[in-house]
Amino acid sequence: MATSNLLEAFRQTYQNFQLLPLVTDDKLDDFRIEYGTRVRLELEQVLEDCTDINNKVIFTGHRGCGKSTLLAYFSRQIRDNYFVVFFSIADMIEMSDVNHINILFAIAVQMMAKAEQDKIKIKESKKQKFYQWFATKTKTNLEEKKRELGLKFNLFSWIKTQLTTNYTTRNEIKQEFQRNISELTDQLDLIATVIREQTDKEILVIIDDLDKLDLGVVREIFSDHIKVLMRPKFRIIYTVPMAAMRDKNLRTIMQDESNNQVKLMPISKFFSK
């Protein structure tokens, strides 16, 4: 075997053994092993039992226990029955700047991006209203961007980039909706309603990597603003760090606001003889 081929084989082997979540279909097919069946069945049952006012799940577990891989596989298993949006908050927002407002805004962006990806047929007049709303809130000149980038321009890809890299954009969105958070949650429900009508499926959003936030940030989001996160009238699974469960006040708030729909990803314990 040529040296270059050996090097490539070594690199591929090294990548295959990295302890990273399996979140894409090809990685799940190649490397996933069966685990967490009971947790997945519990999550599925909770989702089936949801109502419009009782449809949020708090999901937690120890760091590195396999939550991300399990949620990715779970999202794939149920997508025949739900319009599933699964994303990592770390891919959308600078982790040091995550707050309840940009979590909800990220959900809106991801829902529209997934609808485009799946080629959901949304009435053109409604679609243009959605586009204009997002463009206005992010101060994006649609015509100017189309002239600059032509057919390459995709509004939601552009917004994702701005949310990830541009503090000014994130701050402007925060300032905008601090004064009127109801506008944001109402828009989320409107988007969900349109997608639900076109797909004949209930909406499920799964937000990964919120459990990687510092506990102080988690306290601010899930203690001070949890009622806002519970407003959207569709199913959402929020991940939180295990440390949040050890904070009695925070745990009580999350249990009360989610109607005790807090699910734990267990891990096995090994004992020496």
N, C-alpha and C positions, 0 to 999 in steps of 0.2 A: 504494500500500500504506500502511495506517495506520501511524503512528509506533510503536504498541505491537507491531504485527506485524513491523516492521523490527527492533525491539529483540529480539524473541523469536528471529527468524531469525539475528541476529548472535550471540546467546548460544548457540544450538544449533550454529552453525558453529564458534564458539570451542571448545565442548566437544568437538566431533568431532575437532578437531586437537590436543587435548591428548595428550601423550606418556604415556598410561597404558595398562597392560595390558588386553587384551581378554579378559575372563574369563567373561562371560555369553553365552548363546546368541545373543541379539539383536545384541550388539556384534560377535561373531565373524561372524555372517551379513552384517552391514552393512559391516564394515571390514577383515576379515582378508584378507591376501594369502598366496599359497602360499610357504612357506619352511620350512626345517628338516626336509625330508622324510626325509633319511638318518638324522637323529637320532631321529625318531619311529619309523622302521622298526627301528633298533637297540634302542630301548626296548621296542618290542613283542616283539622276538625274545628279549630278556633275560627279560621277564615270562613268556613261553611256556616258557622253559627252567628256570624257577625250581623249587626243591623246598622242602619244609617247613623245611629248615635252611639254605637258600641263596636267600633271597627279598627281600633289601634292595638298593636301588640308591641310590647317591650321585650327585646331579645338580648340575652346576656350570656356570658360564659368567660372562662379564663382566657387570657391572651394566648394565642397559638393553639387553641383546642380544636380548631377546624370549623369555626362559625362561618367564615366567608365561603369556604368550599361547600359546606352544607347548604347555605342559602342560595348559592349559585345553582347547585344541583336541584334544589327545591323549586327555584323559579323556573327551571327548564321542565321539571316534571308536571307542573300545573299550568303551563301556558296554553294548553288546549282549552282550558276552562276559564282562564282569566287573561285580561290584557295586562301583562306583567312588565313593570319597569324596575329593573335592578341596576343600581349604580353605587359607586363608592363616592362618598362626600369628598374624599381626598383628591379625586380626579376632577372635582368641580370647584372647590373653594380652598384657598390657602388655609391650612389647618389652624393656624394661630388666629384666624379671623372668622371662624365659623360662628354663626348666631342663628336664632330662630327664624329671622327674616330671610337670610340667604339660603337656609335649608328649604324653606317653602318655595322660594323663587327657583331654586335648583330643581325641585320636583316639577314645577311648571315647565321649565325648559326641557327636562328629560322626557316628560310626557309628550310634548309636541315633537321632539326629535324622534322618539320611538314611533309615533304615529306616521311621521314622514318615512322612516325606515321601513315600516310595514306597509307603506302605501295605502294607508287608511283614506278612504274617499270622504273628505270633508267638503261640504258645500263651499264653493269659492268665496262667496261673500263673507261667510263665517271665518274662513281661513285667513282672508285679508285683514279682518278685524283683529284676529289673534296676532298676526304679524305686526300690525301697526301698534298694538298695545305693547308688545315686547320691544319694538324699536323705540317707542317713546320712553319707556322706563329705563332703557339702557343708553338713551341718547345716540341711537344709531340712525344715520341717514341712509335709508334703504337705496334710494336712487343713486346716491354717490358711491355706495359700496358696490352696487351692480355695475356702475361705469368703470370702477377701479378693477374689479375682479371678474366681471363678466359672468359666464355660466358657472365659474368655480365658486361663486359666493353662495354660502348657505348660512342663513340667519342664525340658526341655533348652534351650529359649529362655531360661528363667530362669537356668540354670547358666551358659550362655554369657555372659550379662550380668554375672553375678557374677565370672566368671573375668577378664573384660575390665576391670572397674571396681573390684573389691573386693580390696585387698591382703590383708585378713584371710582371706578365703576361699582365696586362692592359698597363703598361708602355712600354713593349717591342712591343706590337701591335701598340701603338701610335708612337713610334720611327720608326717602320718599314714603316708605311704608310704616315707619315709626308713627307717622301722623295718621295713617289710615290702613291699618292691617287688614281690615275687613275687605278692602278692595282686592287685596292679594288672595285671600282665602275664597272670596266669591269668584275670582277669575279661575282659580284652581278647580272649583266645583263646576264652572261652566265648561272648561276644557274636558273634564271627566265626563260630563253629561253628553257632550258631542261625541266623544270617543265611544262611550257606552252604547249610544244609539246606533253608531255605524258598525260596531263589532258584535253587538249583542252579547258582550261579556262584561263582567264586573271588573273594576280597576283594582290592581294591587301594585303598590309601590314598596320596594324593599331598599332601604338606605343602609349600606354597609359602611364600616369604618368610623362611625360615630363613637364606637367604643375605644378608639385610639386618641380621643380628645383628652386633654388634661381634666382632672376631676373638677377643678374650679370652673372650667368652661361648661362642663356637663351640669354642674349645679345651677349655673345661671340659666342655661337653656331649659332644663327639665324641672327646675323648681320655680323659677320666676315666670316662665313663658309656656309652660306645658299645656295650658288651656288653649292657647293659640294653635299649638301643634296638633291638638285633638280636633280642631274645627273641621277640616276637610271631610266631605261626606263620601269617602271611599276608604278602602283598606290600606293601611300603611304599617309596615314593620320597621320600628326604630331599633337600632343596636345601641347598647350602652355598655360601659366598662363594668367589670365585676365589682370594682371598688364602689360603684354607686349603690350596689346592693348592701354594702356594709355601712353605708350612711343611713341611719335609721330614719331621719326626717325625709331624706330624698327618696328612700325606698317606699315609705308610706305614701308620699305624694304620687309617685308613679303607679303604685298599686291602686290607689283610689281613683285617679284620673283615667286609668286604662280599664277600670272595672275588674281589677285583679288579673288582667291578661299579661302577666309577666312570665316569660318562659326562659328557663335556664338550660344551657347546653352542658350536660354533665360530662365529666371526664373519668376515666378508669383510674383506680388506685392499685398500685402494685406493692406487695409486701414481701420482704425476704423471709425465708423459712427460719 
